[in-house]
């Protein structure tokens, strides 16, 4: 733990549990990545995927964010999962269950054969089961894509869970209190209008819906 | 549109549609707020709610982020909704449907009577229907809460939607292509263990589930 990753607010919510961290990362398809440009922060959503001890970020070669990150800009990468609403008997104790991870560091651009592997990992993470069906990326496509590896060695994780933490005086109240979970679910797959009608929805999509 | 808010990447995805912007804000319970501290970016998830032409942010008086924002730090506020996976016939054209809003500016701390109104607005936005049941916040609770108003006058919005945009040569492929929607839904409400068993789940929670 460094000065950057020390959690000062609500330190009881800090987690260093490797399983918790792993599940936060595995469940994320999008991270927010922030950089500073002349003292002005920019925080941008970016597609992501786990990769060894880092996180892959996928963007266009032409993106300002990716150019800055590839040139060594200090970054802050944040993943947030909103898991539930917590309805306490007062506004003050009402809250949100979340799991969030902040990583600090400088990204590394991935090149060469590692880039092909990384792009495939990204595709497979975002669309599980899909990569075996897709043709290989062309050299031109690879050239138009920047893949960055963002380090996960300076990480701070906060988890808010548990029951409403009401004041004793409010426990006599007649209003309901509890937790309402929030789930992210897949809807019914919508075929492209140019898809030939005899091509079925692949089985792997059904496994996404099943969760 | 200023230099900060000009969208350079994929400008066809830029939106200035007031209805689109309003729906992005109305659907958000959490925003990511980034600041720079000595050239190091920090991007942190924060509970939020619409408020006139600004966005309310809710945090602890003791939070470093909130102290910095209340002291005039330049901020970048980002809201991101991930709406669908887009399965094209190549990795390169596969993508994610999203709606994202970035706002740039300096937050203003809300005080006095406006603070009570703002806190109630936040509670009602996060837990629709709830505020009429809750007791008023105490002076002590108000003092322990910082509410910031983040301006929305410098905003850049990007929307990615539409069908997979495949290369012509890939249209002969036998693999499925299309869009798989992602929905955020509420699960079954879980009563607090100290809730008296005769207190029912309120009707307004059922309307959340119904969407």
Interface residues (C-beta under 8 A of the other chain):
Chain A: X4 X8 X9 X10 X29 X30 X32 X33 X34 X35 X36 X39 X40 X41 X42 X43 X44 X45 X47 X60 X62 X63 X64 X74 X75 X76 X77 X78 X80 X82 X84 X85 X87 X89 X90 X91 X92 X94 X96 X98 X100 X102 X104 X119 X120 X122 X123 X126 X127 X130 X131 X133 X134 X135 X137 X138 X141 X144 X145 X163 X164 X166 X170 X171 X173 X174 X175 X176 X177 X178 X179 X180 X181 X182 X183 X184 X185 X186 X187 X188 X189 X190 X191 X192 X193 X194 X195 X199 X200 X201 X202 X205 X208
Chain B: X4 X8 X9 X10 X29 X30 X32 X33 X34 X35 X36 X39 X40 X41 X42 X43 X44 X45 X47 X60 X62 X63 X64 X74 X75 X76 X77 X78 X80 X82 X85 X87 X89 X90 X91 X92 X94 X96 X98 X100 X102 X104 X119 X120 X122 X123 X126 X127 X130 X131 X133 X134 X135 X137 X138 X141 X144 X145 X163 X164 X166 X170 X171 X173 X174 X175 X176 X177 X178 X179 X180 X181 X182 X183 X184 X185 X186 X187 X188 X189 X190 X191 X192 X193 X194 X195 X199 X200 X201 X202 X205 X208
